[in-house]
């Protein structure tokens, strides 16, 4: 074959032409990515039917994993922390300030409620005073006060980054552990872009609402880069 007349076939993509993004951040250390979309369809059989007559819709789950080159401890945790902190920008600074004040009242009310029920710091008088201030704040902003109950449950059970630990202690603990499966860091979107270099031909796959559920690492004495493998669940692939 005359190699001078050979042209690379641009009809198909290769892994070298793919790039993975977490929200708007390029993760250039990714070496592999795989996912599976499953729907638990249920066949419906009519009376005396040997084959099914209809197929009922089932639940959908996306399971997958990706691997990255190990460059430093906490690499992906730093990425997710950055996305969590700067991914959503405030459109209305005044509203964001009002919500911040409301959040502070939430913390005070919840802290007093926990303290009163655990016989720690705080009294019943303080608890109901905090409730009153918080309710007034909710009414001024047209918010539903019943959400406070779920926020108290979140505080007790450690959901969305809250727990019985103080907020400062929790932040320090999270930084020390550098766990990427923390709930408040998850729920992000992964974008996979396939692009032919030197052309405008590309396509994008979106993996929605990704939650990391595990991490593994194997160290082998050879010349290959050490890999970190992250497994995840996701809502859908589009």
C-alpha atoms as one frame of an Amber mdcrd trajectory, in Angstrom:
protein
   0.000   0.000   0.000   1.246   3.446  -0.901   1.395   5.240   2.460   1.691
   8.636   0.790  -1.916   8.265  -0.374  -3.232   6.884   2.913  -5.913   8.975
   4.628  -7.124   8.398   8.172 -10.777   7.305   8.290 -12.732  10.082  10.046
 -15.999   8.136  10.140 -15.345   6.676  13.606 -13.992   7.880  16.926 -11.278
   6.390  19.082 -10.660   6.743  22.796  -7.762   9.095  22.047 -10.289  11.519
  20.508 -12.490  11.651  23.631 -12.365  14.095  26.530 -14.243  13.907  29.844
 -15.582  16.938  31.704 -17.091  17.182  35.184 -19.495  20.067  34.687 -17.224
  22.619  32.950 -13.878  21.221  34.140 -11.734  19.076  31.854 -10.405  15.968
  33.631  -7.336  15.355  31.523  -6.011  12.491  33.678  -8.879  10.137  32.736
  -7.659   6.936  31.081 -10.920   4.996  30.785 -14.666   5.477  31.196 -17.468
   2.960  30.914 -21.154   2.932  31.801 -24.224   0.722  31.455 -27.849   1.871
  31.295 -30.322  -0.705  32.583 -34.111  -0.640  32.659 -35.914  -3.324  34.648
 -38.722  -3.943  32.171 -41.366  -6.480  33.218 -43.153  -8.740  30.696 -46.936
  -8.979  31.018 -48.666 -12.237  30.035 -52.330 -12.557  29.185 -54.466 -15.545
  30.110 -52.963 -18.769  28.678 -50.297 -16.797  26.785 -47.010 -18.569  26.130
 -45.286 -15.375  25.056 -45.694 -11.997  26.665 -48.359  -9.675  25.302 -46.981
  -6.407  26.586 -43.878  -5.026  28.214 -44.272  -2.776  31.248 -41.886   0.077
  31.889 -39.395  -0.392  34.697 -36.928   1.663  36.697 -33.777   3.004  35.046
 -30.318   2.997  36.605 -26.948   3.922  35.186 -23.882   2.170  36.595 -20.352
   2.858  35.520 -16.789   3.654  36.453 -13.835   5.692  35.297 -10.126   5.535
  36.004  -7.589   8.328  36.315  -3.834   8.441  36.567  -2.772   8.838  40.177
  -1.101  12.258  40.298  -1.590  13.226  43.950  -3.715  12.419  46.983  -7.067
  14.175  46.887  -6.896  15.071  43.172 -10.543  14.327  42.368 -11.716  15.634
  45.749 -10.164  18.999  44.895 -11.960  18.977  41.529 -15.361  18.197  43.083
 -14.843  20.790  45.820 -14.113  23.428  43.191 -17.169  22.454  41.133 -19.345
  22.437  44.258 -18.088  25.848  45.345 -17.976  27.694  42.020 -20.241  25.671
  39.739 -23.396  27.708  40.484 -23.070  31.473  40.246 -25.514  33.823  41.945
 -27.707  35.704  39.489 -29.141  37.978  42.151 -26.626  38.980  44.885 -29.372
  40.410  47.113 -31.340  37.170  47.045 -28.190  35.162  47.752 -27.507  37.407
  50.774 -31.060  36.926  52.036 -30.732  33.155  51.659 -27.411  33.245  53.515
 -29.078  35.071  56.429 -31.882  32.516  56.412 -29.350  29.699  56.419 -27.650
  31.229  59.460 -30.993  31.334  61.286 -31.501  27.691  60.285 -28.199  26.703
  61.880 -29.013  28.547  65.113 -32.464  26.973  65.399 -31.192  23.485  64.629
 -28.253  23.823  67.012 -30.528  24.890  69.876 -33.000  22.111  69.073 -30.244
  19.484  69.149 -28.747  20.925  72.319 -32.071  20.918  74.150 -32.872  17.340
  73.203 -29.401  16.026  74.058 -29.195  17.939  77.353 -26.263  19.890  76.021
 -25.962  23.619  75.569 -29.189  25.471  74.920 -32.545  25.677  76.689 -36.131
  25.229  75.621 -36.562  28.985  75.777 -33.699  29.499  73.356 -35.091  26.803
  71.085 -38.536  28.363  70.749 -37.053  31.847  70.393 -34.970  30.570  67.481
 -38.046  28.933  65.977 -39.948  32.202  66.172 -37.188  34.212  64.472 -36.765
  31.554  61.819 -40.506  31.382  61.108 -40.648  35.159  60.688 -37.724  34.985
  58.262 -39.442  32.273  56.259 -42.704  34.224  56.102 -40.914  37.375  54.935
 -39.346  35.461  52.051 -42.468  33.448  51.227 -40.821  30.130  52.071 -42.408
  26.998  53.531 -41.560  26.679  57.207 -42.234  22.924  57.212 -38.883  22.363
  55.487 -37.214  23.040  58.833 -38.188  19.529  59.976 -36.331  17.894  57.108
 -33.342  20.162  57.733 -33.240  19.044  61.372 -33.306  15.417  60.198 -30.451
  16.194  57.815 -28.472  17.685  60.679 -29.006  14.641  62.903 -28.268  12.012
  60.259 -25.380  13.804  58.615 -26.997  14.469  55.228 -25.647  17.104  52.819
 -22.563  17.771  54.906 -24.311  18.502  58.239 -23.952  16.362  61.355 -23.685
  16.636  65.120 -20.149  17.871  64.634 -19.644  21.604  64.494 -19.487  23.006
  60.966 -15.835  23.960  61.363 -14.966  20.512  62.705 -16.879  18.879  59.850
 -15.076  20.923  57.201 -11.735  19.970  58.720 -12.756  16.298  58.927 -13.875
  16.327  55.283 -10.601  17.901  54.191  -8.632  15.281  56.107 -10.598  12.350
  54.678 -10.857  13.823  51.161 -13.692  11.433  50.380 -15.227  11.899  46.951
 -18.450  10.093  47.928 -19.561  12.906  50.246 -23.190  13.638  49.359 -22.767
  17.401  49.140 -20.020  16.960  46.499 -22.099  14.649  44.314 -25.003  15.038
  41.924 -22.809  16.469  39.147 -22.978  15.889  35.381 -20.285  14.234  33.276
 -19.849  15.287  29.655 -17.931  13.147  27.181 -16.873  14.941  24.006 -15.742
  13.041  20.911 -13.917  15.196  18.404 -11.939  14.586  15.215  -8.789  16.685
  15.535  -8.587  19.415  12.927 -12.310  19.244  12.123 -15.548  20.661  13.480
 -17.077  17.202  13.630 -17.856  16.258  17.219 -20.597  14.811  19.421 -21.288
  14.965  23.160 -22.735  12.423  25.592 -24.088  13.628  28.936 -24.275  11.428
  32.045 -26.758  13.104  34.381 -26.713  13.374  38.169 -23.627  11.290  38.902
 -22.991  10.002  42.426 -19.671   8.363  43.248 -20.061   5.258  45.390 -16.576
   3.800  45.608 -12.880   4.116  44.857 -10.188   1.500  44.337  -6.472   1.595
  43.692  -3.961  -1.123  42.835  -0.193  -0.656  43.053   1.856  -3.026  40.906
   5.622  -2.969  40.547   5.892  -2.225  36.828   6.313   0.738  34.488   2.590
   1.538  34.098   1.047   4.575  35.853  -0.855   3.850  39.059  -4.602   4.070
  38.475  -7.480   5.177  40.675 -10.855   3.692  39.708 -14.103   5.410  40.735
 -17.466   3.640  40.475 -20.704   5.582  40.238 -24.470   5.579  39.850 -26.203
   8.088  37.600 -29.736   9.095  36.698 -29.669   8.867  32.909 -27.498   9.123
  29.799 -28.492  11.461  26.972
